[in-house]
Amino acid sequence: MMKITKFALLLFFIIVIVISFRCEKITYTSDNTKPAISRAPGVVSVDDTSATIVFETNEACHIEIKYGISTDYDSVLVISENCEYHQVTIGALISYMEYHYKIYIWDFADNGPVKSDDYTFHTLHNVISLVREGWNLYAAGDFSGAQALMYESYHLNPNRAETVASIGWTQIRLDSLPEARINFARAYSLNPYLPITLTGLALVAQIDQKPDSAIFYCNQVISYDPFWVLEHNPVVSYKNVRLILAECFFQKGQMANAQRELDLVWEENGLDSNIPTTWIVNEISYTNYESALIAAINYAVDNL
């Protein structure tokens, strides 16, 4: 019995020594290698307000996508899940706009970030962007091109008041005044509070030499927003409203009111009804105040 015990103890010590020897050979390591993008990012689908991006990494990673309409990347989307295949949809985008994006990745051990190159995609048109781009063409003097884009928007949604009114503005520029009257009236029936519609109605009334109607529509715009500016084209704004008022008051023989409206838009016009030496507009002298005043109003219409 004693011999068996000694043998067992000897065997036990041999096993312990072997295990100790093997344990001394174990080396503990940590992951400090940065991950990599193994498949370059690409946009697999895009519409007017969203885009879906797909890419792959060589190991499971969590990511950030920074994006924006410039390389300032003013927005960020964070995906905390670690995976190798990444399919990410970015939403709430502006329609018909070029976007830049850059991808940042970290692996499970937080090695990173590894940055991708700058990539771009372009969202598609919708009813809003078609009107927006139409107004850009309008500002550049391409009234036919502007009208074509606005009609595209109209075909997508014929009941959007801003689109109908925008078509009316192009029709004024293209000498289609009867059609402009119809579209402004229709836009007003769809939404009687839009400044773009009310200003268009005022302009048509002024052209038709109906100053009281024009003044009525202008006063509505001012009561809603005295410093209104059309979002898509700042050339169309409260300044147009004030100058329409100035011309209408001039038509009614209310020179003081006309001068007041002109001053609100062009404070530096310098006209004074009592001082003939001030009756100068664009380096042209006038023999009476009324001639100088209407010249100043027309100059402001063309240049402000």
C-alpha positions as CSV (number, residue, x, y, z in Angstrom):
1,M,0.0,0.0,0.0
2,M,2.9,2.3,0.8
3,K,4.5,1.7,-2.6
4,I,1.3,2.6,-4.5
5,T,1.1,5.8,-2.6
6,K,4.7,6.8,-3.3
7,F,4.2,6.0,-7.0
8,A,1.0,8.1,-7.1
9,L,2.8,11.0,-5.5
10,L,5.7,10.7,-7.9
11,L,3.3,10.6,-10.8
12,F,1.5,13.7,-9.5
13,F,4.7,15.7,-9.2
14,I,5.7,14.7,-12.7
15,I,2.4,15.9,-14.1
16,V,2.6,19.2,-12.2
17,I,6.1,19.8,-13.5
18,V,5.0,19.1,-17.1
19,I,2.0,21.4,-16.8
20,S,4.2,24.1,-15.2
21,F,6.7,23.7,-18.0
22,R,3.9,24.0,-20.6
23,C,2.4,27.0,-18.9
24,E,5.7,28.9,-19.1
25,K,5.5,28.6,-22.9
26,I,2.0,30.3,-23.1
27,T,2.2,33.8,-24.6
28,Y,-0.7,36.3,-24.1
29,T,-1.3,38.6,-27.1
30,S,-3.8,41.5,-27.8
31,D,-5.3,42.8,-31.1
32,N,-3.6,46.1,-32.1
33,T,-4.0,45.8,-35.8
34,K,-6.2,48.3,-37.5
35,P,-9.0,47.0,-39.7
36,A,-9.3,47.7,-43.4
37,I,-12.1,48.4,-45.9
38,S,-12.0,45.3,-48.2
39,R,-14.7,46.3,-50.6
40,A,-15.0,50.0,-51.6
41,P,-18.2,51.9,-50.7
42,G,-20.8,52.2,-53.4
43,V,-24.3,53.6,-53.6
44,V,-26.8,50.8,-54.5
45,S,-29.9,52.8,-54.4
46,V,-30.9,56.5,-54.3
47,D,-34.1,58.5,-54.4
48,D,-35.0,62.1,-53.7
49,T,-34.3,62.1,-50.0
50,S,-32.2,59.0,-49.2
51,A,-29.3,56.9,-50.4
52,T,-28.2,53.4,-49.4
53,I,-24.4,52.7,-49.2
54,V,-22.8,49.2,-49.2
55,F,-19.2,48.2,-48.3
56,E,-17.3,45.5,-46.6
57,T,-14.5,45.4,-44.0
58,N,-11.9,42.6,-43.4
59,E,-13.2,42.0,-39.9
60,A,-16.2,42.9,-37.8
61,C,-16.3,46.7,-37.3
62,H,-18.5,49.4,-36.1
63,I,-18.6,52.5,-38.2
64,E,-19.4,56.2,-38.6
65,I,-20.4,57.8,-41.9
66,K,-19.9,61.6,-42.1
67,Y,-21.7,63.3,-44.9
68,G,-22.9,66.7,-46.2
69,I,-23.2,68.9,-49.2
70,S,-19.5,69.7,-48.9
71,T,-16.4,68.1,-47.5
72,D,-17.2,69.8,-44.2
73,Y,-19.4,66.7,-43.6
74,D,-21.8,68.5,-41.3
75,S,-23.8,65.3,-40.5
76,V,-22.8,61.9,-39.0
77,L,-24.5,58.5,-38.9
78,V,-23.2,56.1,-36.1
79,I,-23.6,52.3,-36.4
80,S,-22.4,50.6,-33.2
81,E,-23.0,47.0,-34.4
82,N,-19.9,45.2,-35.3
83,C,-20.1,43.3,-38.7
84,E,-18.1,42.8,-41.9
85,Y,-20.9,43.5,-44.4
86,H,-22.3,47.0,-44.1
87,Q,-25.5,48.3,-45.7
88,V,-26.5,51.7,-44.4
89,T,-29.3,54.0,-45.5
90,I,-28.9,57.8,-45.0
91,G,-32.2,59.6,-44.9
92,A,-33.7,63.2,-44.6
93,L,-31.6,64.4,-47.5
94,I,-32.2,67.4,-49.7
95,S,-33.6,66.5,-53.1
96,Y,-31.5,66.9,-56.3
97,M,-28.3,67.7,-54.4
98,E,-24.7,66.3,-54.5
99,Y,-23.6,64.9,-51.2
100,H,-20.1,64.0,-50.0
101,Y,-19.4,61.2,-47.6
102,K,-16.5,59.6,-45.8
103,I,-16.5,56.3,-43.8
104,Y,-14.7,55.7,-40.5
105,I,-14.2,52.2,-39.1
106,W,-13.1,50.6,-35.8
107,D,-12.7,46.9,-35.1
108,F,-14.1,45.1,-32.0
109,A,-11.0,46.1,-30.0
110,D,-11.5,49.8,-31.1
111,N,-8.5,49.9,-33.3
112,G,-9.0,52.8,-35.6
113,P,-10.4,54.9,-37.0
114,V,-9.5,53.9,-40.5
115,K,-10.8,56.5,-43.0
116,S,-12.1,56.0,-46.5
117,D,-11.6,58.4,-49.4
118,D,-14.2,61.0,-50.1
119,Y,-17.1,59.7,-52.2
120,T,-20.2,61.4,-53.7
121,F,-23.7,60.7,-54.7
122,H,-26.6,62.8,-56.1
123,T,-30.1,62.6,-54.9
124,L,-33.0,62.7,-57.4
125,H,-35.6,65.3,-58.2
126,N,-38.9,65.7,-56.6
127,V,-41.7,68.4,-56.7
128,I,-39.7,70.7,-54.5
129,S,-36.3,70.4,-56.2
130,L,-37.8,70.8,-59.7
131,V,-39.2,74.2,-58.6
132,R,-36.0,75.1,-56.8
133,E,-33.9,74.4,-59.9
134,G,-36.4,76.2,-62.0
135,W,-36.0,79.3,-59.9
136,N,-32.2,79.0,-60.3
137,L,-32.7,79.1,-64.1
138,Y,-35.1,82.0,-63.7
139,A,-32.5,83.9,-61.8
140,A,-30.0,83.2,-64.6
141,G,-32.5,84.6,-67.2
142,D,-33.5,81.2,-68.7
143,F,-37.2,81.6,-68.3
144,S,-38.2,78.9,-70.8
145,G,-35.9,76.4,-69.0
146,A,-37.3,77.5,-65.7
147,Q,-40.9,77.0,-66.9
148,A,-40.1,73.5,-68.2
149,L,-38.8,72.3,-64.8
150,M,-41.8,73.9,-63.0
151,Y,-44.2,72.1,-65.3
152,E,-42.4,68.8,-64.5
153,S,-43.1,69.5,-60.8
154,Y,-46.7,70.4,-61.7
155,H,-47.2,67.0,-63.5
156,L,-46.0,65.3,-60.3
157,N,-48.4,67.3,-58.1
158,P,-50.8,69.7,-59.9
159,N,-52.3,70.8,-56.6
160,R,-49.2,72.4,-55.1
161,A,-49.9,76.1,-54.9
162,E,-46.2,77.2,-54.9
163,T,-45.6,75.3,-58.2
164,V,-48.6,76.8,-59.9
165,A,-47.6,80.3,-58.8
166,S,-44.0,79.8,-59.9
167,I,-45.3,78.9,-63.4
168,G,-47.2,82.2,-63.3
169,W,-44.0,84.1,-62.7
170,T,-42.3,82.5,-65.7
171,Q,-45.3,83.3,-67.8
172,I,-45.1,87.0,-67.0
173,R,-41.4,86.9,-68.2
174,L,-42.4,85.1,-71.3
175,D,-45.2,87.6,-72.1
176,S,-48.0,85.1,-71.4
177,L,-50.0,87.4,-69.2
178,P,-53.4,85.8,-69.7
179,E,-52.0,82.4,-68.7
180,A,-50.2,84.0,-65.7
181,R,-53.5,85.5,-64.5
182,I,-55.1,82.0,-64.6
183,N,-52.3,80.3,-62.7
184,F,-52.1,83.0,-60.0
185,A,-55.8,82.8,-59.5
186,R,-55.6,79.0,-59.3
187,A,-52.7,79.1,-56.9
188,Y,-54.7,81.5,-54.7
189,S,-57.6,79.1,-54.7
190,L,-55.2,76.4,-53.5
191,N,-53.6,78.5,-50.8
192,P,-54.6,82.2,-50.3
193,Y,-51.7,82.9,-47.9
194,L,-48.6,82.3,-50.0
195,P,-46.6,85.4,-50.5
196,I,-45.3,84.2,-53.9
197,T,-48.9,84.0,-55.1
198,L,-50.0,87.3,-53.5
199,T,-47.0,89.1,-54.9
200,G,-47.7,87.7,-58.4
201,L,-51.3,88.8,-58.2
202,A,-50.2,92.2,-57.1
203,L,-47.7,92.4,-60.1
204,V,-50.4,91.4,-62.6
205,A,-52.8,94.0,-61.1
206,Q,-50.2,96.7,-61.4
207,I,-49.5,95.7,-65.0
208,D,-53.3,95.9,-65.6
209,Q,-53.3,99.4,-64.0
210,K,-55.5,98.3,-61.1
211,P,-53.6,99.9,-58.3
212,D,-56.2,99.3,-55.6
213,S,-56.2,95.5,-56.2
214,A,-52.4,95.5,-56.3
215,I,-52.2,97.5,-53.0
216,F,-54.6,95.0,-51.4
217,Y,-52.5,92.0,-52.3
218,C,-49.3,93.8,-51.3
219,N,-50.7,94.7,-47.9
220,Q,-51.6,91.0,-47.3
221,V,-48.0,90.0,-48.0
222,I,-46.7,92.6,-45.6
223,S,-49.1,91.6,-42.9
224,Y,-48.0,88.0,-43.1
225,D,-44.2,88.7,-43.3
226,P,-42.9,92.3,-43.8
227,F,-39.5,90.9,-44.8
228,W,-40.5,88.0,-46.9
229,V,-37.9,86.5,-49.2
230,L,-38.6,83.7,-51.7
231,E,-36.6,80.7,-50.5
232,H,-35.6,79.6,-53.9
233,N,-34.8,83.0,-55.4
234,P,-34.0,86.0,-53.1
235,V,-34.5,88.3,-56.1
236,V,-38.2,87.9,-55.5
237,S,-38.9,89.4,-52.0
238,Y,-40.6,92.1,-50.0
239,K,-38.6,94.5,-52.1
240,N,-40.8,93.7,-55.1
241,V,-43.8,94.2,-52.9
242,R,-42.7,97.6,-51.7
243,L,-41.8,98.7,-55.3
244,I,-45.2,97.5,-56.6
245,L,-46.7,99.6,-53.8
246,A,-44.6,102.6,-54.8
247,E,-45.7,102.4,-58.4
248,C,-49.3,102.0,-57.5
249,F,-49.3,104.9,-55.1
250,F,-47.6,106.9,-57.9
251,Q,-50.4,105.9,-60.3
252,K,-52.9,107.1,-57.7
253,G,-51.1,110.4,-57.4
254,Q,-50.0,109.7,-53.8
255,M,-46.4,110.8,-54.1
256,A,-45.6,110.9,-50.4
257,N,-46.7,107.3,-50.0
258,A,-44.8,106.3,-53.2
259,Q,-41.6,108.0,-51.8
260,R,-42.1,106.2,-48.4
261,E,-42.2,102.8,-50.1
262,L,-39.2,103.6,-52.3
263,D,-37.2,104.7,-49.2
264,L,-37.9,101.3,-47.5
265,V,-36.2,99.5,-50.3
266,W,-33.6,102.1,-51.5
267,E,-32.9,104.5,-48.6
268,E,-30.1,106.1,-50.5
269,N,-32.2,107.4,-53.4
270,G,-31.8,110.9,-52.0
271,L,-35.0,112.4,-53.6
272,D,-36.6,115.3,-51.8
273,S,-39.8,116.8,-53.3
274,N,-38.8,120.3,-52.1
275,I,-35.2,120.3,-53.3
276,P,-34.8,120.3,-57.1
277,T,-31.1,119.6,-56.9
278,T,-31.9,116.1,-55.6
279,W,-34.0,115.2,-58.6
280,I,-31.2,113.1,-60.1
281,V,-31.5,109.3,-60.8
282,N,-28.5,107.3,-62.2
283,E,-26.7,110.6,-63.1
284,I,-29.7,111.9,-65.0
285,S,-31.3,115.2,-63.9
286,Y,-35.1,115.8,-64.0
287,T,-37.0,119.0,-64.2
288,N,-39.8,118.0,-61.8
289,Y,-40.0,115.7,-58.8
290,E,-42.7,113.4,-60.3
291,S,-40.5,112.4,-63.2
292,A,-37.5,111.8,-60.9
293,L,-39.6,109.7,-58.6
294,I,-41.0,107.3,-61.2
295,A,-37.5,107.1,-62.7
296,A,-36.1,106.1,-59.3
297,I,-38.8,103.5,-58.8
298,N,-38.1,102.0,-62.2
299,Y,-34.4,102.1,-61.5
300,A,-34.9,100.2,-58.2
301,V,-37.1,97.6,-60.0
302,D,-34.3,96.9,-62.5
303,N,-31.3,97.0,-60.1
304,L,-32.3,96.2,-56.5
